[in-house]
Amino acid sequence: MTTMSDLRDLYQEVILDHNRHPRNFGAIEEPTRKADGYNPLCGDRLTLYLKLDGDRIVDIRFSGQGCAISKASASMMTDSLKGKTLAEAEALFQGFHDMVTVGPGGHADTEKLGKLAVFAGVTEFPARVKCASLAWHTLHAALHDPATVASTENES
């Protein structure tokens, strides 16, 4: 049986791995979509680059600087979105957003989120929710309004 302590250990291990070795880090030459994100509470900043083929994300990368949770979330998000349609990306955004804002016992379907469910524990640390969701808000901006800088202070 998995205990809360085991889940916290897994959460920390995954976050630290993706922080030390971020996947999909760096720019895309001539992206189809690009958006910037900023968390004014802690100073995290990132730029998200998407390469689309029709409505499918064929490549997605990020650059910038931020805390371990912010960088790990961007790394895992980009891994999860490669090959997805824009509708699937929007559904993952909504599921992730619900998971980190509603918290345990809410209506978030962590099974659909797969490995991203390790961020469910961030709800225990309200100040870190915005760190975990910055990349996702930036994704939402890239999909809907790339001219606007996504901010964790503007709930989407």
N, C-alpha and C positions, 0 to 999 in steps of 0.2 A: 504494500500500500504506500502511495506517495504522500508524504507529509508536507505541510506548509513550509517547513524548513528546507526540504528537498527542492520544492518549487522556487524558493528564494535563491538557493544555491545555483540552480539551473539558470534562473533569470540573470544572476550576476555573471555567471560564466559566459553565457551567450552575449550579453551586453559588452563585456570586456573583450571578447574575441572580435566582435564586429567593430569595436572602437579601435583596437590595435591593428586590425587587418580589414579595413572597410572594403566591401565589394563595390564594384562599379564607381570608384572614385575617380574623378577627372571629367574634363569637358568632352562633348561630342562636337566634331567639326560640322558646321551647318545643321544644327538641330531643326527639327520640324516645329517644335515648341520649346520655349525656355521661360522659366519664371524664377524670381528671386524671393527668398523668404527671410524673415527677421523675427527674432524673439527679443523684444525690448527689455524684458525682465532680466535676462542673463547675458544678452549680447550675442547669442548664437545667430549665425548667418549662413545661408546656403543658396546655391543656384542649382536648379534642377534642369536637366536637358533631356528632351524626348525626341526620338526618331520614330516617326510613324510610317506605316505602310497601310494606306487606307485608314481603317479605324483600329489597327492593331499596333501595339507598342513593340517595335522590333529591337529597340535599344533604349536604355534609360540610365543616366549617370548623374552624379552630383559632385559639387565642389563646395568648399567653404570651410568654416571652422565652428566648432561648438563643443559642448560637453559630451561625455561618453554616451549618454542616453540619446542625445540628439543625433550624433554620428551613427550610432548603432541602428537607430530607427530608420534613418535614411538608407543605410546599407541593406538592411533587411527588406525595406519597402521596395528598393530597386530590384533586388533579387526576385521578389514576389510578383512584380509587375511585368517582367520581360515575357513577351508572347501573349499578353492579355489584351483583350479589346478595351476600348475606352469605357464601355458600359461595365465591364468586369472591374476595371480600375476604379470607377466611381463606386461600385458596390463594395470593394475592399476599403476604400476611403471611409465610407459610411460605417461599415462594420468596425474598423479600427477606432474611428472617432467615438462611436457608441461604447466600445469596450473601455477606452481610457477615461471617458467622461461620466458614464453611467455607473461603472464599477460592478463588483460582484453582485449577483442577484438581479442584475438588470437584464435587458433583453438582447445583449450582444451575443452573437453566435460564435464562440471562440473556436469551435471545430472548423468552421469555414475559413477562419483566419490562419489555420495551420501553425507554423512556427512563430508567426507574429503574436500568438497568444501569450508568449513570454512577457509581453508588455502589460498584461492584465494587472500585474502587481504594482504598476506605477500609480494606480488609483490610491494606494496607501500613502503616497507622497504627492499631495496636490500641487506643490510647486514644480514637480517634475513632469506633470501631465503635458504642459506646454512644450517642454523639451522633446518629449516623445512624439508630439503631434506636429511639430514644425514642418518636417518633410512632407507630411500628409496635407497640411494646409497649402504648402507650396505646390504640390501635385494638383490640388483642387484649383489653384490659380492658373496653373499651366493648362488645365483642361477647359477652364471657363473664362478667365480674364488675365492672360499673361502680361498685360501692360501694368497691372497693379502689383505692388510688392505685397506678398502674403505676409500677414502678421498673426501671431498667436493671440493678439488682442482683438482681432476681427473674427468672430466665430462664423464659420461657414456652415 
